[in-house]
Amino acid sequence: MVGLNKTADEDFIRGIEEYTKDYIPLNKDRLVLFAVDFLESNKIEPTFDKIVATAFRLFPKKFSLIGFPEYPDGRTIYYCVYNHCTLDNKWLVGNVQSGFKVTEKGKYFLDETKKILQGKIKISRTHKTIPKRKEATFIAELRRTIAFREYINDSTEKISKSDIFEALKAPMDSKELAQSHLEKYFEYAKRIGDSEVGKFLEFLKKELGGGKNA
């Protein structure tokens, strides 16, 4: 029976390594669809918890929590699995309680996704997606920081080093972490089309690289 040996399933998932080819251009819904099929292909029942772990193990750069790259963003994966792939796209069937399966419609997009990952199909245009709650939430929090308020008030001279690190959710002795968070914010601002925050992040990038506040 599929998924009968729970311990063996979990050990298998823990051993999954990151997908080696470029997966960043693909949207999260397609990658979740791939993860469900990956489990099914290995005779593991795609329960929600196993999908979360598998999607994160395969595609950590797309499914990690901001500030905590070692942990999966379960909320984002939930929206991809249930709201988008199941309710909207009909690529999957099932629910959190019973688990999920790839539908006939989903198999078409799964095949297309595999070909994109293998480089057999080139993405020729930008695939716009509805901004996820995570992106909007973190950008909203960034807008409430002292550094951002001073920036939009043309008072950049008042922005201290501590203000910059506070805005980037990093301790002052960890410039590397601050820069990592900065890149995440750039990605989020781009996804939701917030050019004002994008310019603010360019300012922070310059300040982190040198100048009076570095």
N, C-alpha and C positions, 0 to 999 in steps of 0.2 A: 504493500500500500504506500502511495506517495506520502512522504513526510512522516512515516511511522517512527523512524529512529530520530527523535528530536535532537539528541546529543550529537549524532553524526551530522545532521543538517547544520547545526550551529557551528560545529568545527569546520565544516566545509566553507561556510560563509566567512568565518574569521580568516580563512586562508586565501580569500579572493584578493587578487592584486589589481592595482589601478590599470584601467584600460590604456594600452600603450600608444594608440594613435590619437590624433587631435580630436577631442570631443567638445571643445569649448564652443564652437559655432552652433551646435545643435541646441534646440530649446529643451527645457527640463522634461516636458511631457514625453518627448520622443525617447529620452534617456531612461525615464521610468518604464516606458513600454519595453525597452530593451532589457531592463533589469528583470521584469516579470517573466519575459521569455527565457532569460538566462536561468532563472530558477526552474521553470517548467522543463527546460532542456536537460537539466541535471536532476530531474525527478524529485524536486523539492516543492512542496505546496507553497504557493505565493501568498502567505499570510501577510498582513500589513507590516508587522514587525520585521519579518524577513525581507520584505521589499525595501524598507527603510535602510536596513543594514547593507543589503546588496547594492542598492543604488549608490550609497555613500562609499562603499568599498571600491566599486567600479569607477565612479566619477566624483572623487572627493572635492575637486575644485568647483563643482557645480552645486554640491549638496552639503557643504560644511557651514557651520554657524560662524557668523562674523565675530572675530575675536577669539574663537575657539575652533580652529581648523581641524582639531582631532575629534570633534563631535559632529554627528549628522544633524541637519536642520529638519527635524521630523515634521514640523508644521508645513513647510514648503512641500515636502514629499507627499503629505496627506492631500494637499490641494491638487497636486499633479495627479495622484493616483485616483482619488474619488471625484473631486469636482470636475477636473478637466478630462482625464482619460476615460472615466466611467460615465459620468452624467452628460458632459458636453460632447465629447468626441465619439463616444461609444466604441472606443478601442479595447476597453476592458469590460468585463461583467463581474459582478460580485459586490461584496461590501467588507467592512473592517472585521466583522464577526466571522464571516464564512471564508474569506480569502478572495482572490481575484484570478481571472483567466483571460487570456487574449481572445478577442472575438474574431470572427471572419473578417470584419472590416479592419480590425486592428492588425491582422496579419499583413494586409497590403502596406500599411504605413510602417510596420515592423521591417518588412523586406526593404522598403525604401530607406529606412533609417540605417539598416546594416550596410547598404550600399554606399550611403553617405560616409559612414564611419570608415569603410574600407577604401574610400577615395574613388569609387566607381561612379558616383554621382557628385558633381560639384555644385555647391550652393552658390548660385549666381546673383542672388539678391538678399537683402536683409530681411529676415523673418521676424516681423514685429509680433510681440506677444503682450497680453494684458499685464501691466505691472503687478507684481506679487505684493502681498501685504507687507512682507518683510522689507523689501526695498523702500516702500513708501514710509514705513515706520521709522527706519533708521535715518532716512533723509529728514524726516520731520524732527527727530531728536537732534540731529546736527544743526538744524535751523534755530533750535532753541538755545544753543550754546552761546556763551559770552563772546567767543571769537567771531561767530557768524554775525551776531548783532552789531558788534563794533565794525565789522567789515562792511555791512550794508549801510552803516551810518558814516562811512568814509573816515572812520577813526582807527585805521589800522595801526597807528603809532601807539595806541593804548593796548594792543593785543600782546600779552606776555607769552613767554615760553610755556608757562603752566596752562594758560588758556588754550594754546594750540594742542598740547598733549591731552588736555581734558576733552577737547572737541573730538579727538581721534581715539578716545577711550584707551589710552595707553599711559603707563607710568612714565615719569620724566626721565628715568634712567634706561628707557628702552626705545631708542630711536628706530630700531629695526621693526619692532611691533607697530609703532606709529606709522611707519611707511607701508607696512602690510595692510593696515586698516585703511590707509589713504587710498590704496589701489582698489580695495573693496568698495569704498564710497564712490570712487570714480565710476566703477562699473554700475553701481546702483543709480547714480545720478543720470548716467547715459540711458539706462533702461527706462526710466520714467520721464526722460526728456527735460530734466531740470538744468537748464543752461546756467542759471544764476548760481546754483550750488557748484556747478562745474567750474566756474570762474573762481569761486571761493576756494575750491580744492587746489586749483592751480596756484593760488596765492600761498596756501599752506605748504604745497610741495616746494615752492621757492624758499619759504622760510625754513623748512626742515633741511634744505640743502646748503644753507649758508645765511649770512646776515646776522642782524642783531639778536634775533630770537633763537638762533640755532645753538 
